[in-house]
């Protein structure tokens, strides 16, 4: 989750998964991107706060939360496979407490299928 090349690519793939084609994204965002590869994350909100809400800013925030939920779901799966008789407890740290629980459960049980826009 962030701004390095692999995360930018993952964000672009998420947008393609979510919207299906660039025309749909452009229609919903009222934008003019030539491709998903042309979409880059917004500036860091803590360094350059946005002046107005945008589809890009919203989807980048959502992607970070979905990405975290997918990571936690994978860790849970690996733990269950590696130690099936060991109970798995939720981590009460603020790292997980700030995550959207609805998205976590949705991702864990949908098998990472296409998200509805």
Backbone bond lengths (Angstrom), bond angles and torsions (degrees), N, CA, C in turn:
res aa  C-N    CA-C-N  psi(-1)  N-CA   C-N-CA  omega(-1)  CA-C   N-CA-C  phi
1 X - - - 1.449 - - 1.519 107.41 -
2 X 1.307 115.95 110.50 1.445 118.23 178.98 1.503 112.10 160.23
3 X 1.324 114.99 -145.01 1.449 120.82 -168.73 1.523 114.53 -119.46
4 X 1.316 119.00 8.15 1.464 119.22 178.38 1.536 109.60 -76.88
5 X 1.345 117.63 163.79 1.475 120.10 -174.61 1.530 114.98 -54.76
6 X 1.330 118.23 -40.54 1.469 118.59 -178.91 1.527 111.63 -68.61
7 X 1.318 117.42 -33.64 1.463 119.88 177.81 1.520 111.97 -73.97
8 X 1.312 117.27 -35.27 1.461 119.84 176.15 1.525 109.17 -63.11
9 X 1.333 117.05 -43.44 1.471 121.16 177.90 1.534 110.04 -62.40
10 X 1.332 117.09 -42.99 1.470 120.94 179.12 1.533 110.57 -62.89
11 X 1.325 117.48 -38.87 1.467 121.22 177.14 1.527 110.16 -63.08
12 X 1.314 116.87 -44.06 1.462 120.96 178.90 1.531 111.17 -63.16
13 X 1.319 116.87 -40.26 1.471 120.61 177.42 1.530 110.84 -65.15
14 X 1.325 116.57 -39.01 1.460 121.19 176.86 1.534 110.18 -60.53
15 X 1.328 116.82 -44.13 1.460 120.09 179.31 1.523 111.09 -61.99
16 X 1.323 116.23 -41.16 1.459 119.32 178.34 1.528 110.88 -65.71
17 X 1.326 116.09 -39.94 1.473 120.83 176.78 1.529 110.27 -62.66
18 X 1.297 116.56 -40.93 1.461 121.82 -175.30 1.533 112.73 -76.15
19 X 1.319 117.38 -41.86 1.470 120.80 -174.27 1.528 114.18 -101.38
20 X 1.317 117.86 -21.03 1.455 120.75 177.04 1.511 114.31 85.63
21 X 1.316 117.72 -47.80 1.467 120.51 177.53 1.524 109.03 -148.34
22 X 1.318 115.09 158.20 1.466 120.45 -174.56 1.530 111.77 -67.19
23 X 1.320 117.52 -28.39 1.471 120.06 178.52 1.529 111.01 -62.84
24 X 1.320 116.24 -40.82 1.469 120.09 178.96 1.524 110.35 -64.64
25 X 1.335 116.70 -45.59 1.468 119.98 178.21 1.528 109.71 -59.04
26 X 1.314 117.53 -48.75 1.464 120.63 -178.71 1.527 112.20 -60.95
27 X 1.315 116.90 -38.90 1.467 120.02 178.93 1.520 110.62 -64.64
28 X 1.328 116.65 -45.63 1.469 120.23 -177.21 1.528 112.32 -72.29
29 X 1.319 116.72 -33.40 1.464 120.33 -178.83 1.527 112.48 -92.43
30 X 1.332 116.39 -8.99 1.467 120.92 -173.51 1.525 109.85 56.21
31 X 1.331 114.32 51.28 1.463 121.64 -177.64 1.521 109.85 -125.61
32 X 1.324 116.19 -176.85 1.466 120.99 -175.05 1.529 111.23 -139.22
33 X 1.310 118.55 45.40 1.466 120.99 178.72 1.525 109.64 -72.30
34 X 1.339 116.07 141.07 1.464 120.96 179.28 1.525 111.12 -77.99
35 X 1.329 117.17 -28.65 1.466 122.11 -178.50 1.524 108.78 -161.49
36 X 1.332 116.31 170.35 1.464 119.40 175.59 1.523 110.74 -65.22
37 X 1.328 117.06 -31.55 1.472 121.28 178.87 1.530 111.63 -64.30
38 X 1.316 117.61 -21.01 1.464 121.33 179.25 1.532 112.61 -81.83
39 X 1.332 117.25 -13.59 1.463 121.27 -179.20 1.524 108.85 -84.44
40 X 1.309 116.64 121.90 1.461 120.79 176.44 1.524 108.60 -118.08
41 X 1.331 117.36 153.56 1.465 120.02 -178.74 1.528 111.81 -58.52
42 X 1.320 116.08 154.02 1.467 119.35 176.02 1.521 110.18 -68.86
43 X 1.314 116.25 165.62 1.464 120.09 175.01 1.523 109.45 -57.20
44 X 1.318 115.42 153.27 1.465 120.84 177.38 1.534 108.56 -57.26
45 X 1.316 116.22 123.12 1.473 120.81 -174.76 1.522 113.14 -64.74
46 X 1.337 117.45 -20.41 1.458 119.78 179.36 1.525 111.76 -85.20
47 X 1.322 116.77 -22.51 1.463 120.91 178.83 1.527 110.61 -93.11
48 X 1.340 115.95 -44.63 1.464 122.27 179.44 1.525 108.92 -129.67
49 X 1.332 118.18 84.95 1.470 119.38 179.99 1.529 111.12 -57.47
50 X 1.336 116.98 137.97 1.468 118.99 -179.88 1.527 111.33 -66.75
51 X 1.312 115.38 146.96 1.465 120.41 178.45 1.522 111.34 -81.77
52 X 1.330 116.04 -24.86 1.466 120.87 -179.63 1.525 108.83 -149.28
53 X 1.311 115.12 156.69 1.467 120.08 177.17 1.527 108.84 -68.93
54 X 1.334 115.88 148.75 1.465 119.64 178.21 1.520 109.33 -148.50
55 X 1.325 115.90 159.99 1.463 120.39 175.35 1.506 111.21 -59.79
56 X 1.331 116.47 -39.05 1.460 120.64 179.67 1.525 111.39 -61.20
57 X 1.325 116.80 -49.94 1.470 120.18 -179.34 1.527 111.21 -62.65
58 X 1.338 116.63 -43.12 1.462 120.87 179.36 1.525 110.89 -61.40
59 X 1.334 116.69 -49.32 1.463 119.90 -176.89 1.519 112.26 -67.85
60 X 1.332 117.81 -32.33 1.466 119.30 177.35 1.526 110.07 -66.25
61 X 1.323 116.85 -43.05 1.472 120.20 176.52 1.527 110.22 -62.08
62 X 1.324 116.66 -45.55 1.466 120.88 -179.27 1.522 110.52 -63.36
63 X 1.334 117.00 -42.90 1.463 121.07 179.26 1.526 110.98 -59.45
64 X 1.319 117.65 -41.10 1.462 119.90 179.05 1.527 110.65 -61.67
65 X 1.309 117.22 -40.81 1.467 120.80 179.71 1.535 111.29 -70.16
66 X 1.319 116.94 -42.61 1.462 121.21 178.21 1.522 109.65 -63.94
67 X 1.317 117.08 -42.12 1.456 121.66 179.65 1.532 110.77 -60.87
68 X 1.327 116.56 -43.51 1.459 120.78 177.76 1.527 110.41 -64.16
69 X 1.319 117.44 -42.61 1.466 120.90 179.21 1.523 110.65 -62.45
70 X 1.323 117.30 -41.00 1.462 120.58 178.50 1.524 110.99 -65.11
71 X 1.322 116.62 -39.65 1.466 120.82 178.06 1.531 110.58 -62.68
72 X 1.319 116.78 -47.31 1.468 120.67 -179.84 1.529 110.11 -63.35
73 X 1.317 118.31 -39.86 1.468 121.42 178.13 1.532 110.66 -63.04
74 X 1.339 117.17 -40.06 1.468 120.24 178.16 1.519 111.06 -65.82
75 X 1.325 117.01 -42.82 1.468 120.58 178.45 1.514 109.31 -60.33
76 X 1.312 116.87 -44.41 1.472 120.92 179.03 1.535 110.66 -59.76
77 X 1.339 116.58 -43.55 1.466 120.98 178.79 1.522 111.03 -62.24
78 X 1.322 116.83 -45.82 1.470 120.68 179.59 1.524 111.09 -62.05
79 X 1.336 116.89 -40.89 1.466 120.13 179.07 1.532 110.79 -65.17
80 X 1.307 116.88 -41.49 1.474 119.70 178.82 1.513 111.87 -64.82
81 X 1.345 116.41 -38.41 1.463 119.78 179.09 1.527 111.13 -70.25
82 X 1.333 116.87 -40.44 1.460 120.93 -176.70 1.515 114.23 -78.61
83 X 1.316 116.94 -29.81 1.469 121.28 -178.29 1.522 108.77 -144.19
84 X 1.343 116.58 72.55 1.466 119.53 -173.09 1.521 115.40 -63.33
85 X 1.314 118.32 -20.34 1.471 119.74 -177.40 1.523 112.82 -97.62
86 X 1.312 116.99 -0.69 1.461 120.72 -179.93 1.529 108.40 -94.15
87 X 1.332 117.01 124.74 1.465 119.28 179.75 1.534 110.82 -64.35
88 X 1.313 115.91 144.02 1.459 121.11 177.56 1.516 107.13 -107.82
89 X 1.336 115.07 123.34 1.462 119.91 -179.81 1.519 109.79 -106.68
90 X 1.300 115.50 154.10 1.465 120.71 176.05 1.518 109.57 -70.47
91 X 1.300 116.37 144.73 1.454 122.27 176.54 1.523 108.35 -87.14
92 X 1.330 117.97 118.18 1.464 118.77 -177.54 1.528 113.84 -80.89
93 X 1.323 117.97 8.21 1.462 119.52 -178.39 1.525 110.34 -64.98
94 X 1.307 115.24 161.75 1.467 118.98 -179.21 1.522 110.79 -66.66
95 X 1.333 117.86 -23.61 1.466 121.26 177.84 1.518 109.98 -57.47
96 X 1.308 117.95 -45.37 1.459 120.81 179.76 1.526 112.43 -90.63
97 X 1.316 117.38 -27.03 1.458 120.14 -178.97 1.522 111.38 -65.25
98 X 1.321 117.58 -28.75 1.462 120.89 -178.92 1.519 112.80 -86.19
99 X 1.315 117.15 -2.46 1.457 120.80 -179.05 1.530 110.03 -80.05
100 X 1.300 116.81 149.83 1.452 122.13 178.10 1.529 108.59 -75.44
101 X 1.323 118.11 108.37 1.461 122.58 -177.61 1.512 113.64 -61.87
102 X 1.325 116.42 -35.87 1.470 119.68 178.63 1.522 110.24 -59.40
103 X 1.323 117.35 -46.96 1.461 120.72 179.73 1.529 110.03 -63.92
104 X 1.330 118.23 -39.39 1.463 120.97 -179.73 1.520 110.88 -59.50
105 X 1.318 117.22 -48.18 1.463 119.65 -179.39 1.522 111.10 -69.20
106 X 1.324 116.87 -39.70 1.462 121.19 179.06 1.523 109.96 -59.44
107 X 1.330 117.38 -45.23 1.460 121.59 -179.30 1.526 110.80 -68.19
108 X 1.308 117.54 -40.49 1.460 120.64 -176.96 1.529 111.56 -64.43
109 X 1.312 117.42 -33.39 1.456 119.97 -174.27 1.527 114.05 -102.30
110 X 1.318 117.69 -10.31 1.463 119.86 179.52 1.523 111.17 -93.34
111 X 1.326 117.95 -8.49 1.455 119.72 179.35 1.507 112.90 67.95
112 X 1.349 116.74 32.92 1.451 122.69 176.13 1.524 112.37 62.47
113 X 1.306 116.76 31.49 1.468 120.16 179.22 1.522 109.67 -73.88
114 X 1.306 116.66 173.92 1.451 122.80 -178.55 1.526 110.10 -57.01
115 X 1.313 115.41 134.06 1.446 120.67 178.31 1.518 109.39 -84.32
116 X 1.299 116.83 142.29 1.467 118.79 179.81 1.527 109.04 -78.38
117 X 1.340 117.25 132.98 1.479 119.97 -179.57 1.519 112.03 -69.80
